[in-house]
Every structure is written in structure tokens, then in C-alpha cells.
Amino acid sequence: MTSPTVRRRRLSAELRRRRVQAGLTLNDVAEELEWSPAKLGHIETGIRKWPSVMEISALLRLYGVTGGQREAVLTLVRESRLRPWWTEYEDVLSSAYVGNEAGAVALWTYGGILVPDLLQVPDYTAVVARGLGHDDHGVERMVAAHLKRQEILESSSSVVYHAVVEEDALQRVHGDRSVFRAQTRRIVELASGSERITVRIVPTSAGPHVGSAGPFSIMEFEEDEADLAYVEAPHGGTVVESEEGVRACRRVWEGLCRSAVSPDATVGILRRMALLT
């Protein structure tokens, strides 16, 4: 089953489509059901997280949706209300991002000064967690959360994954040779072991580039759903839904790829780095 976060967004879009198809405005529906327009607006935009089956059934009756189509929408309601695993780790990760990541069919990720999360080995994640100020318990939880997220790169998955990695992100753990060696070898293993996974490295010698603004990810979904982006920030990341915002992130990605070396050259560079450590 795909992510409840993605199911929720799909449900919102379907309800908007059905209302428009029925020729009704928000005010029309609110008056008929004796709801406030704000309540319906929150359901259609996903602000209200847990619409009930009873509420959605009332909407579908008003919109004239019956039979198998009605049951399909109600299935979305039930699936969107499931409690996903990542809600147990909200102290060490962003549910807003991971909820969408878990339902994506393709990901483009730039980690800035750090190796992207899905490529990290546990010891590298632990170093990052300590740098963020987590105690031993927090470190363990962050490592566990990352390992769970990384399941989408396993051979049983069909997710297409592209990453741009800064050479500096690896050099930050160069002082710990075992971590450095394990991390470079892990990236080589992933990048050379599957056609679904592509990694490019940006050499330090490339100098300043368009990625200087910081880490971000672009997510693509199935069933004609719009792409999303996620931009990280010190106060917490932001999900970017606007087409222009996602296009802006894609332009940055294209610039990063111009600064990076090719996937084949990346594997060669990382193998040499591991051997020299």
C-alpha cells in the first residue's frame, strides 16, 4: 500500500473533482450539508487530516457518486486514516517529507553538506545525529528511522532514485577512516548495483554552484499526480506544491548535474577514495 499521506492528497483532489463535476460551489455544499465552507475547504485541501467515512459518504451522496466509484473513494478514506510507521519518529525526521517520499515512484535528491539520507550508512547517520545535538537515545532513533526509509532502495522496490552528493559531504567524516570507507563503499554498491539508482558527485574543485542554497528533493508520483518538492531549512522543511516552485527546483537540479561528474566517473572516484583511505 502506498503512503497514507499520498492517499490523503489523492482523496482531496478526487473530492474537488467530484464537486466541480456536480456543478457545485463550496458554499452550495456547505449550505446543503449545514457545514461551514471552511470545513469543506479544509477537507479539499488536506488541512483536515482525518475526514470520517460518514462525512465523505455525505459528500458522495450529494455529488451523485454511487456503486464501485463510491467504494473506491471510501477505500481512499480508510487508507488515508491509517497510522504510518514514520509518525513514531517525528522527533528525528519530518513526517511531511517522509510521508510523500514513501509514496513516490521517483526521487531526485541533493543533500548539501551531508550525504543524502537514503545513502547514509548507520555510522554516518550517527555522526550527523550527534552533530544535530541528539543524545544516545536520539541517535539510535535517527539511525533506525533512516534504515526504515532506506527500504525503498532495496531490490524488491521499483522506486527510481537519483542523488547528487558533494565530495565535501564525504570529507566531513574523513577523520574517521572506518566511517569514510564504509560510506564511500555503500554509495558505490548502490550506484553500481541497480539501474534504478544513479549517483553523481560534485568535486570540491567545482567551486560555488547553484546548489549553494541548500538541500532539496523532488518527488514524482503515479496516477498523474503532480510532482512535489521539499526544501530543507533550519526551522523545518517546506513541501513545495506549486508548478513554478517545482520547476525552480528542477532548474537547480539541472545546474547541479552540470557541476557534477557523470555516474560512471562518480563510481570510479569513490572507489579510488575508498582504496586510498
NUPA-382574 format. One line per field, with one value per residue (C-alpha): residue in three letters; x, y negated, z. Coordinates in steps of 0.2 Angstrom, whole numbers, plus 2048, in hexadecimal, padded with zeros to 3 digits. Each point is the difference from the previous one (the first is absolute). Layout:
N
aa = (ALA | ...)
X = (X | ...)
Y = (Y | ...)
Z = (Z | ...)
This chain:
277
aa = (MET | THR | SER | PRO | THR | VAL | ARG | ARG | ARG | ARG | LEU | SER | ALA | GLU | LEU | ARG | ARG | ARG | ARG | VAL | GLN | ALA | GLY | LEU | THR | LEU | ASN | ASP | VAL | ALA | GLU | GLU | LEU | GLU | TRP | SER | PRO | ALA | LYS | LEU | GLY | HIS | ILE | GLU | THR | GLY | ILE | ARG | LYS | TRP | PRO | SER | VAL | MET | GLU | ILE | SER | ALA | LEU | LEU | ARG | LEU | TYR | GLY | VAL | THR | GLY | GLY | GLN | ARG | GLU | ALA | VAL | LEU | THR | LEU | VAL | ARG | GLU | SER | ARG | LEU | ARG | PRO | TRP | TRP | THR | GLU | TYR | GLU | ASP | VAL | LEU | SER | SER | ALA | TYR | VAL | GLY | ASN | GLU | ALA | GLY | ALA | VAL | ALA | LEU | TRP | THR | TYR | GLY | GLY | ILE | LEU | VAL | PRO | ASP | LEU | LEU | GLN | VAL | PRO | ASP | TYR | THR | ALA | VAL | VAL | ALA | ARG | GLY | LEU | GLY | HIS | ASP | ASP | HIS | GLY | VAL | GLU | ARG | MET | VAL | ALA | ALA | HIS | LEU | LYS | ARG | GLN | GLU | ILE | LEU | GLU | SER | SER | SER | SER | VAL | VAL | TYR | HIS | ALA | VAL | VAL | GLU | GLU | ASP | ALA | LEU | GLN | ARG | VAL | HIS | GLY | ASP | ARG | SER | VAL | PHE | ARG | ALA | GLN | THR | ARG | ARG | ILE | VAL | GLU | LEU | ALA | SER | GLY | SER | GLU | ARG | ILE | THR | VAL | ARG | ILE | VAL | PRO | THR | SER | ALA | GLY | PRO | HIS | VAL | GLY | SER | ALA | GLY | PRO | PHE | SER | ILE | MET | GLU | PHE | GLU | GLU | ASP | GLU | ALA | ASP | LEU | ALA | TYR | VAL | GLU | ALA | PRO | HIS | GLY | GLY | THR | VAL | VAL | GLU | SER | GLU | GLU | GLY | VAL | ARG | ALA | CYS | ARG | ARG | VAL | TRP | GLU | GLY | LEU | CYS | ARG | SER | ALA | VAL | SER | PRO | ASP | ALA | THR | VAL | GLY | ILE | LEU | ARG | ARG | MET | ALA | LEU | LEU | THR)
X = (800 | 806 | 803 | 7F0 | 807 | 7FF | 7EF | 7FA | 805 | 7F8 | 7F0 | 800 | 803 | 7F2 | 7F3 | 804 | 7FE | 7EF | 7F9 | 805 | 7F9 | 7EF | 800 | 801 | 809 | 808 | 7F1 | 7F3 | 807 | 802 | 7EE | 7F9 | 809 | 800 | 812 | 80B | 809 | 810 | 7FD | 7FE | 80F | 80B | 7FA | 804 | 811 | 805 | 802 | 7F4 | 809 | 7F3 | 7EF | 7F4 | 7F8 | 7EF | 805 | 807 | 7F1 | 7F5 | 80A | 7FF | 7ED | 7FF | 80B | 7F7 | 80E | 7FA | 805 | 812 | 806 | 7F9 | 809 | 810 | 7FF | 7FC | 80E | 80B | 7F9 | 804 | 811 | 804 | 7FB | 80D | 80E | 811 | 810 | 808 | 7F5 | 809 | 810 | 7FA | 80E | 80D | 7F9 | 7F3 | 7EF | 7FC | 80E | 801 | 7ED | 802 | 811 | 7F8 | 7F3 | 80C | 804 | 810 | 80B | 80D | 80A | 80E | 807 | 80A | 80E | 7FA | 7FF | 7ED | 7F7 | 7FB | 813 | 806 | 808 | 7FB | 810 | 7FF | 7EE | 806 | 80E | 7F3 | 7F3 | 80D | 805 | 7ED | 801 | 7F7 | 804 | 804 | 7ED | 7FD | 80F | 7F9 | 7EF | 807 | 80A | 7F1 | 7F5 | 80C | 802 | 7ED | 800 | 80E | 7F5 | 7F9 | 811 | 800 | 7FF | 7EE | 7FC | 7FC | 804 | 80C | 80D | 80C | 80C | 80D | 80D | 80D | 812 | 801 | 7F1 | 80C | 80F | 7F7 | 803 | 811 | 808 | 7F7 | 807 | 7F4 | 7F1 | 807 | 804 | 7EF | 7F7 | 809 | 7FF | 7ED | 7FD | 80A | 7F6 | 7F0 | 805 | 807 | 7F4 | 7F0 | 7FA | 7F3 | 80D | 80B | 80D | 80A | 80E | 804 | 813 | 806 | 80A | 7EF | 7FF | 7F0 | 7F1 | 7ED | 7FD | 808 | 7EE | 7FF | 7F9 | 7F0 | 7F6 | 7F4 | 7F3 | 7F6 | 7F1 | 7F5 | 7EE | 803 | 803 | 80A | 812 | 805 | 810 | 807 | 80C | 809 | 803 | 806 | 7EF | 7F9 | 7FD | 7F3 | 7F6 | 7FF | 7F0 | 7FF | 805 | 80C | 808 | 803 | 807 | 80C | 807 | 802 | 80A | 80B | 802 | 805 | 80D | 807 | 801 | 80B | 80B | 801 | 80A | 7F7 | 7F9 | 80E | 80D | 7F8 | 802 | 812 | 804 | 7F8 | 809 | 810 | 7FC | 7FB | 811 | 80A | 7F9)
Y = (800 | 7EF | 7F2 | 7FA | 7EE | 803 | 809 | 7F0 | 7F4 | 80C | 800 | 7ED | 7FE | 80D | 7F7 | 7EF | 808 | 808 | 7F0 | 7F6 | 80E | 7FF | 7ED | 7FB | 7F2 | 802 | 7F5 | 80B | 80F | 7F8 | 7FA | 810 | 80A | 7F2 | 800 | 7F0 | 7FD | 800 | 812 | 806 | 7F5 | 809 | 811 | 7FB | 7F9 | 80E | 7F4 | 80B | 810 | 80C | 7FE | 80E | 80D | 7F8 | 7EF | 806 | 80B | 7F0 | 7F7 | 80F | 801 | 7ED | 802 | 80F | 80C | 812 | 812 | 805 | 7EE | 7FC | 80F | 7FB | 7EF | 807 | 80C | 7F1 | 7F9 | 80F | 801 | 7EE | 802 | 80E | 7FC | 802 | 805 | 7EF | 7F8 | 809 | 7F7 | 7EE | 7FB | 804 | 7FE | 7F6 | 809 | 7F3 | 806 | 812 | 803 | 7FA | 809 | 810 | 7FF | 7F9 | 80A | 7F5 | 7F5 | 7F3 | 7FB | 7F4 | 801 | 7F0 | 802 | 811 | 811 | 802 | 80A | 80F | 803 | 7FE | 80F | 801 | 7F9 | 7F1 | 7FD | 801 | 7F3 | 7F4 | 803 | 7FC | 7F0 | 7FB | 802 | 811 | 80A | 813 | 804 | 7F3 | 807 | 811 | 7FA | 7F6 | 80F | 80B | 7F4 | 7FE | 813 | 802 | 7F2 | 808 | 810 | 7F7 | 802 | 813 | 80C | 804 | 7ED | 7F8 | 7EE | 7F6 | 7F7 | 7F2 | 7F7 | 7F3 | 801 | 7F3 | 807 | 7F5 | 80A | 80F | 7F6 | 7FB | 811 | 803 | 7FF | 810 | 80C | 80E | 7F5 | 7F8 | 811 | 807 | 7F1 | 7FF | 813 | 800 | 7F2 | 80A | 810 | 7F7 | 7F6 | 80F | 80D | 7FA | 7F7 | 7F7 | 7F7 | 7F2 | 7F6 | 7F1 | 7F8 | 7EE | 7FE | 7F3 | 7F9 | 7FB | 7F1 | 7F6 | 806 | 7FF | 80C | 7F4 | 7FC | 811 | 811 | 804 | 80F | 802 | 80E | 807 | 80A | 80C | 7FE | 7EF | 7F8 | 7F0 | 800 | 7F9 | 7F9 | 7FE | 7F3 | 801 | 7F2 | 7FD | 7FD | 80F | 805 | 7FB | 80A | 7F7 | 803 | 7F2 | 805 | 7F1 | 805 | 811 | 7FA | 7F5 | 80F | 809 | 7F2 | 801 | 813 | 7FD | 7F4 | 80C | 80E | 7F4 | 7FD | 813 | 80D | 80E | 810 | 80B | 7F3 | 7FF | 812 | 800 | 7F1 | 808 | 810 | 7F7 | 7F6 | 810 | 809 | 7F1 | 7FF)
Z = (800 | 7FC | 80D | 80A | 7FC | 7EE | 801 | 80A | 7F2 | 7F3 | 80A | 801 | 7ED | 7FD | 80B | 7F7 | 7EF | 805 | 807 | 7F0 | 7F6 | 809 | 7FD | 812 | 809 | 811 | 807 | 7F7 | 809 | 810 | 800 | 7FB | 80D | 80D | 801 | 800 | 7F0 | 809 | 806 | 7EE | 7FA | 80D | 7FA | 7EE | 803 | 80D | 80E | 80A | 802 | 804 | 7F7 | 806 | 7F5 | 805 | 7FA | 7EF | 7FE | 802 | 7F3 | 7F3 | 802 | 7FC | 7F1 | 7FA | 801 | 802 | 7FE | 7FD | 7FE | 812 | 807 | 7F8 | 808 | 811 | 7FF | 7FE | 80F | 80B | 7F9 | 803 | 812 | 804 | 80C | 7F6 | 808 | 7FE | 80D | 80D | 7FB | 7FF | 80C | 7F4 | 7EF | 7F6 | 7FE | 7F3 | 7F5 | 804 | 7FD | 7EE | 7FE | 805 | 7F2 | 7F2 | 7F0 | 7FD | 80B | 7FB | 810 | 804 | 812 | 801 | 80C | 805 | 7F7 | 7FB | 80E | 7F5 | 7FC | 812 | 809 | 813 | 806 | 7F5 | 806 | 812 | 7FD | 7F8 | 80E | 80D | 7F6 | 801 | 813 | 803 | 80F | 7FF | 800 | 7F2 | 7F6 | 801 | 7FA | 7F1 | 7FB | 801 | 7F6 | 7F2 | 7FF | 7FE | 7F3 | 7F6 | 7FD | 7F0 | 7F8 | 803 | 7F1 | 803 | 7FD | 7F0 | 805 | 7F5 | 80A | 7FA | 80C | 7FF | 80E | 804 | 802 | 810 | 807 | 800 | 806 | 80F | 808 | 7F8 | 811 | 805 | 7F3 | 803 | 7FE | 7F0 | 7F8 | 805 | 7F9 | 7EF | 7FE | 803 | 7F3 | 7F4 | 804 | 7FD | 7F1 | 7F7 | 805 | 7F9 | 7F0 | 80B | 80A | 7F9 | 80A | 7FB | 80A | 800 | 802 | 80C | 7F2 | 7F7 | 80C | 804 | 7F6 | 7FF | 80F | 80C | 807 | 808 | 800 | 7F6 | 7F9 | 7F1 | 801 | 7F2 | 802 | 7F7 | 7F9 | 7F8 | 811 | 800 | 805 | 810 | 807 | 812 | 805 | 810 | 80C | 812 | 806 | 7F8 | 7ED | 7F5 | 7F3 | 7F0 | 7F6 | 7F3 | 7EE | 800 | 810 | 7FA | 7F0 | 809 | 80A | 7EF | 7F9 | 80F | 7FE | 7EE | 805 | 80E | 7F2 | 7F6 | 80F | 804 | 7F7 | 7F7 | 809 | 7F9 | 805 | 811 | 803 | 7FB | 80B | 80F | 7FE | 7FF | 810 | 809 | 7FB | 805 | 812)
